[in-house]
Amino acid sequence: MNDKLGKFIESEIENDLDIKTVQKYESIIKDFINYLYNIGEDLEDPKNIKKNFKSYISSLENKNYKPSTINLKITVINKFLRFINIDYSMKYLKQQKKLYISNVISESDYRRMLDVVTDKRDRAIIILLANTGLRVSEALSLTTDIIKDDVILVKGKKGKYREVFLSYRLKEILKDYIENYRIKSSRNKLFTGRKGALKRQSINKILLKYAKKARIRKDKAHPHALRHLFGKRLADKGISLDVIATYLGHEDIKTTVIYTKRNRNELINVLDENFI
């Protein structure tokens, strides 16, 4: 089983998952395998997988794990079972829909982060993510040709291409970075370092570094938080959901609806303002 787990982890690394996520996946699967071992079962003999998987989930519920945490474990284990050709998929726990959007960096946090950024490349990365809604993988695929046009074509999820618009101010920032601060590389990737084109882990480290300096919570210091900021900023300005969905490359507009929700602090402030 260790060989199969090792191959699974290798495949996830090849899919460009960051190292912390891969380590979390490995920990989740090992915990499941250890649970099976302790009850005298083995994944190598999958005939009781349905019963054992349900038993494992029940054990997590009894330990008061959050439904969102359990559902993450279900996602990872289902993925691993498919990888090792076991034909069973556990259903997710039903959760009440959140009244608020979480893990989105606020405008004030974003401004505080920019205030502590001195490196021109890092500043360009953060501003690009917050003003285009690009996924980190999409941003890392960009080349120095980006400043030639106002609209660029990026390859998103499931290999689908979409148009992304660049404002004049953003193009000026990127042009300044490319012409005066970009580290030359044999490839024409937009964002480079001393060892060549940047990878996903590099972006994560950059955001964590400045979040720490600006005293911003770690759970908001990730590229997707800036994508959320972009979506919420547009929704707060009354931009229609179909337009926001187009900007972000959402296939289903139901995904975009989340940006019409308030964040946790906004909801608490509403209660405070109306306290009798």
C-alpha positions as CSV (number, residue, x, y, z in Angstrom):
1,M,0.0,0.0,0.0
2,N,2.9,2.3,0.7
3,D,4.0,2.0,-3.0
4,K,0.5,3.0,-4.2
5,L,0.4,5.9,-1.8
6,G,3.9,7.0,-3.0
7,K,2.8,6.9,-6.6
8,F,-0.4,8.8,-5.8
9,I,1.6,11.5,-4.1
10,E,4.0,11.7,-7.0
11,S,1.0,12.2,-9.4
12,E,-0.3,15.0,-7.2
13,I,3.1,16.8,-7.3
14,E,3.1,16.4,-11.1
15,N,-0.3,18.2,-11.1
16,D,1.5,21.2,-9.6
17,L,-0.1,21.1,-6.1
18,D,1.9,23.0,-3.5
19,I,4.0,20.9,-1.1
20,K,1.9,21.7,2.0
21,T,-1.3,20.5,0.2
22,V,0.4,17.3,-0.9
23,Q,1.6,16.7,2.6
24,K,-1.9,17.2,3.9
25,Y,-3.2,14.7,1.4
26,E,-0.6,12.2,2.5
27,S,-1.5,12.7,6.2
28,I,-5.2,12.2,5.5
29,I,-4.7,9.0,3.6
30,K,-2.3,7.6,6.2
31,D,-4.8,8.4,9.0
32,F,-7.5,6.4,7.1
33,I,-5.1,3.5,6.5
34,N,-4.1,3.4,10.2
35,Y,-7.8,3.5,11.2
36,L,-8.4,0.4,9.0
37,Y,-5.4,-1.3,10.4
38,N,-6.6,-0.7,14.0
39,I,-10.0,-2.3,13.3
40,G,-8.4,-5.2,11.5
41,E,-9.2,-4.2,8.0
42,D,-7.0,-3.5,4.9
43,L,-7.4,-1.5,1.8
44,E,-5.7,-4.3,-0.1
45,D,-9.0,-6.2,0.5
46,P,-11.6,-3.7,-0.6
47,K,-14.8,-5.8,-0.2
48,N,-15.8,-4.0,3.0
49,I,-14.7,-0.5,1.9
50,K,-18.2,1.0,2.0
51,K,-18.8,-0.2,5.6
52,N,-15.3,0.8,6.8
53,F,-15.3,4.2,5.1
54,K,-18.6,5.0,6.8
55,S,-17.3,3.8,10.1
56,Y,-14.2,6.0,9.7
57,I,-16.4,9.1,9.0
58,S,-18.5,8.3,12.1
59,S,-15.4,8.2,14.2
60,L,-14.4,11.7,13.0
61,E,-17.9,13.0,13.8
62,N,-17.6,11.5,17.3
63,K,-14.4,13.4,17.7
64,N,-16.3,16.6,16.8
65,Y,-14.4,17.3,13.6
66,K,-16.0,20.1,11.6
67,P,-18.1,19.0,8.6
68,S,-15.9,21.0,6.2
69,T,-12.8,19.2,7.6
70,I,-14.5,15.8,7.2
71,N,-15.6,16.6,3.6
72,L,-12.0,17.5,2.8
73,K,-10.9,14.1,4.0
74,I,-13.7,12.5,2.0
75,T,-12.5,14.3,-1.1
76,V,-8.9,13.2,-0.7
77,I,-9.8,9.6,0.2
78,N,-12.2,9.3,-2.7
79,K,-9.5,10.6,-5.0
80,F,-7.0,8.0,-3.7
81,L,-9.6,5.2,-4.0
82,R,-10.1,6.1,-7.7
83,F,-6.3,6.1,-8.2
84,I,-6.0,2.6,-6.9
85,N,-9.0,1.4,-8.8
86,I,-11.4,0.8,-5.9
87,D,-15.0,1.4,-7.2
88,Y,-16.5,3.3,-4.3
89,S,-17.1,7.0,-3.6
90,M,-18.3,8.3,-0.2
91,K,-21.0,11.0,-0.3
92,Y,-20.2,14.3,1.4
93,L,-21.8,15.4,4.7
94,K,-24.6,17.9,4.1
95,Q,-23.8,21.4,5.4
96,Q,-25.9,24.5,5.8
97,K,-24.8,27.1,3.3
98,K,-22.7,29.8,4.8
99,L,-24.2,33.2,5.2
100,Y,-20.8,34.7,4.6
101,I,-17.7,34.4,2.4
102,S,-14.6,33.3,4.2
103,N,-10.9,33.4,3.5
104,V,-11.2,36.5,1.4
105,I,-8.6,39.3,2.1
106,S,-10.3,42.6,2.7
107,E,-9.5,45.8,0.9
108,S,-7.8,47.2,4.0
109,D,-5.7,44.1,4.4
110,Y,-4.7,44.2,0.8
111,R,-3.6,47.9,1.1
112,R,-1.7,47.1,4.2
113,M,0.1,44.3,2.4
114,L,1.0,46.5,-0.5
115,D,2.4,49.1,2.0
116,V,5.1,46.6,3.1
117,V,6.0,45.3,-0.3
118,T,9.3,46.8,-1.5
119,D,10.2,44.3,-4.2
120,K,8.9,45.3,-7.6
121,R,8.3,41.8,-8.9
122,D,6.4,40.8,-5.7
123,R,4.3,43.9,-5.9
124,A,3.5,43.2,-9.6
125,I,2.4,39.6,-8.7
126,I,0.1,40.8,-5.9
127,I,-1.4,43.6,-7.9
128,L,-1.9,41.3,-11.0
129,L,-3.8,38.7,-8.9
130,A,-6.0,41.3,-7.2
131,N,-6.9,43.1,-10.4
132,T,-7.5,40.2,-12.8
133,G,-8.9,37.4,-10.7
134,L,-6.4,35.0,-12.3
135,R,-5.7,31.6,-10.6
136,V,-2.1,31.2,-9.6
137,S,-1.5,28.6,-12.2
138,E,-2.8,31.0,-14.9
139,A,-0.6,33.8,-13.6
140,L,2.5,31.6,-13.7
141,S,1.8,30.6,-17.3
142,L,2.0,34.2,-18.5
143,T,4.9,35.5,-20.6
144,T,6.5,38.8,-21.2
145,D,4.2,39.4,-24.2
146,I,1.4,40.2,-21.8
147,I,1.8,44.0,-22.1
148,K,1.3,44.0,-25.9
149,D,-2.5,43.8,-25.7
150,D,-5.3,44.9,-23.5
151,V,-6.9,41.4,-23.6
152,I,-4.9,38.2,-23.1
153,L,-5.9,34.6,-23.6
154,V,-5.2,32.3,-20.6
155,K,-5.7,28.5,-20.3
156,G,-7.8,27.8,-17.2
157,K,-9.4,24.8,-15.6
158,K,-10.1,21.7,-17.7
159,G,-7.9,23.2,-20.5
160,K,-10.5,25.9,-21.3
161,Y,-9.3,29.2,-22.6
162,R,-10.8,32.6,-21.7
163,E,-10.1,36.2,-22.3
164,V,-8.7,38.3,-19.4
165,F,-8.7,42.1,-19.5
166,L,-5.8,44.3,-18.4
167,S,-6.3,47.8,-17.3
168,Y,-4.0,50.6,-18.4
169,R,-2.6,51.1,-14.9
170,L,-1.9,47.4,-14.5
171,K,0.0,47.2,-17.8
172,E,2.1,50.2,-16.8
173,I,3.1,48.3,-13.6
174,L,3.9,45.2,-15.5
175,K,5.9,47.1,-18.1
176,D,8.0,48.8,-15.5
177,Y,8.7,45.4,-13.8
178,I,9.6,43.7,-17.1
179,E,11.9,46.5,-18.4
180,N,13.6,47.4,-15.2
181,Y,13.4,44.6,-12.6
182,R,12.7,41.2,-14.2
183,I,15.5,38.7,-13.8
184,K,16.5,37.6,-17.3
185,S,15.8,33.9,-18.1
186,S,16.2,31.6,-21.0
187,R,12.4,31.3,-21.1
188,N,10.1,34.2,-21.5
189,K,7.9,33.5,-18.5
190,L,6.7,36.7,-16.9
191,F,7.7,36.0,-13.3
192,T,11.2,34.8,-12.7
193,G,13.7,34.4,-9.9
194,R,17.4,33.5,-9.6
195,K,16.6,29.9,-10.5
196,G,14.3,30.6,-13.4
197,A,10.5,30.8,-13.7
198,L,8.6,31.0,-10.4
199,K,6.5,28.0,-9.2
200,R,3.3,27.9,-7.1
201,Q,5.3,27.4,-3.9
202,S,7.2,30.6,-4.6
203,I,4.0,32.7,-4.8
204,N,2.7,31.1,-1.6
205,K,5.9,32.1,0.2
206,I,5.8,35.6,-1.1
207,L,2.3,36.2,0.2
208,L,3.0,34.6,3.5
209,K,6.1,36.8,4.0
210,Y,4.2,40.1,3.4
211,A,1.1,38.9,5.3
212,K,3.4,38.4,8.3
213,K,4.9,41.8,7.9
214,A,1.5,43.4,7.6
215,R,0.1,41.3,10.4
216,I,-2.6,39.7,8.2
217,R,-3.9,36.3,9.2
218,K,-2.1,33.4,7.5
219,D,-5.4,31.8,6.2
220,K,-5.9,34.9,4.0
221,A,-2.3,34.9,2.6
222,H,-2.9,32.7,-0.4
223,P,-3.4,33.5,-4.1
224,H,-7.0,32.5,-4.2
225,A,-7.8,35.1,-1.5
226,L,-6.8,37.8,-4.0
227,R,-9.0,36.1,-6.7
228,H,-11.9,36.3,-4.1
229,L,-11.1,39.9,-3.5
230,F,-11.3,40.7,-7.2
231,G,-14.7,38.9,-7.4
232,K,-16.1,40.5,-4.3
233,R,-14.9,44.0,-5.3
234,L,-16.8,43.7,-8.6
235,A,-20.0,42.4,-6.9
236,D,-19.9,45.2,-4.3
237,K,-19.8,47.7,-7.1
238,G,-22.9,46.3,-8.6
239,I,-21.3,44.5,-11.6
240,S,-23.7,41.8,-12.8
241,L,-23.0,38.2,-11.9
242,D,-22.8,37.0,-15.6
243,V,-20.0,39.6,-16.2
244,I,-18.1,38.5,-13.0
245,A,-18.5,34.9,-14.0
246,T,-16.9,35.7,-17.4
247,Y,-14.0,37.5,-15.8
248,L,-13.3,34.6,-13.4
249,G,-13.9,31.8,-15.9
250,H,-16.8,30.2,-13.9
251,E,-18.7,27.6,-15.9
252,D,-21.7,27.9,-13.5
253,I,-23.0,31.3,-12.3
254,K,-24.0,29.6,-9.0
255,T,-20.3,29.6,-8.2
256,T,-20.2,33.3,-8.6
257,V,-23.1,34.0,-6.3
258,I,-20.8,33.7,-3.3
259,Y,-19.4,37.1,-4.1
260,T,-22.7,38.7,-3.3
261,K,-22.4,37.5,0.3
262,R,-20.9,39.6,3.1
263,N,-17.8,38.5,5.0
264,R,-18.0,37.5,8.6
265,N,-16.8,40.9,10.0
266,E,-19.4,42.7,7.8
267,L,-22.2,40.6,9.3
268,I,-21.0,41.1,12.8
269,N,-20.8,44.9,12.2
270,V,-24.4,44.8,10.9
271,L,-25.5,43.2,14.2
272,D,-23.5,45.8,16.3
273,E,-25.0,48.7,14.3
274,N,-28.5,47.4,15.0
275,F,-28.0,46.4,18.6
276,I,-30.7,47.6,20.9
